[in-house]
Amino acid sequence: MKTDAVFLKLLKERWPELTATRSLEKCWQILSMDERYLLLSLCARSGKASHVDFVEKHMGFYQDWKQNDLLFDLASSGSLAAVNVLYRQWYALDPDQQGSILLQLVRTETSAAFAIVRSHKNDVDRRYQKKIEKSVWFRSQEIFSILQLLKKRWPNPGAMEIGNPYQNLVGVLLSARTRDEQVLKLMPGFFKAFPTPQKLAKATTKQIEQKINTIGMFRQKAKNLKSMAVDVVEKFDAEIPDTMEELVSLAGVGRKTASVVLVASFDTPAIAVDTHVHRVTNRLGWVKTKTPEKTEEALLKIVPDKMKKTVNQVFVKHGRYICISKPRCWACPVREQCAFKQKNLAIPKNAEEMLTDIKRRELELEQLREQAV
Ligand code: SF4
């Protein structure tokens, strides 16, 4: 087992007589017990796999409290090798030591540290848990990992991510309080009649109504679409604008609609919060808010920019199929990380049927989305 350059430098500072070629085991033979302990401590803090093996092999020579200090040193490296030793030693530690080791791991901000902190966070005293949960790094890692898991479960784009900015905007405006399937079905006919904002601006409200009269509130929606198109033509030279301020200046466009368009059409980090996003993120414990507006405000602060676009995409589907009013936590891929106290974990008799039906609906929706324009 050869030592690496950094480690050797440290060793040489302590023991100038050591040569660069001397192995750890050879060092071990010539050192006193106290020096050996220092060697183990240095190895533990380096986190390198071979050094960590060496620590694990020799730490048993020391009293419990010294062994605990070595585990603490291992935690300070945050390396995968060190974390694996901590997993193995975990139940030999008392709860207080477990708590301080987790806090030490949080400080390292490594992905190996996140895995063990997340899996053992609930073993430790509440005061440690609070400190861990308050850590900005831990929260953003937790959010990132939940979104990753949900993205695997719901990989398709949002239902109204259908084409160019104009088409996306029309889709979102039509989908207010209406099933996505109904909106997607009328899209091909709508865009054939009104392929551009100019055509839509020139149409009469009656003509627009005729194309959307299969969905709820079609009269109001026809009026809004016409006003929006007139605004786009007059204020923005017939181009859908690409900023939140400009989008919400269009008739009938609110922050939620604008956010969907920003994400779908302009690759801009934004979070569209509807009732599903509001409910699921509150249940997960990410936010404690009473209204979707407040949820949006809170989420914008805590979700890392690169994951903002994923929030609406996955939570709308998760809220529609799994995290419904009586949640299907038994089928939820993030139930371990969810803070909701009244989880419904009882698997119903028709579970398989339910899951097949969800799959079928999701497939149908995706086919309609692909054929919409
Ligand atoms: S565990 Fe239950 S409450 Fe939590 S997100 Fe999943 S379905 Fe919703």
Residues whose N, C-alpha, C, O or C-beta is under 5 A from the ligand:
A	BS01	SF4	R283 I322 C323 P327 R328 C329 C332 V334 R335 C338 F340
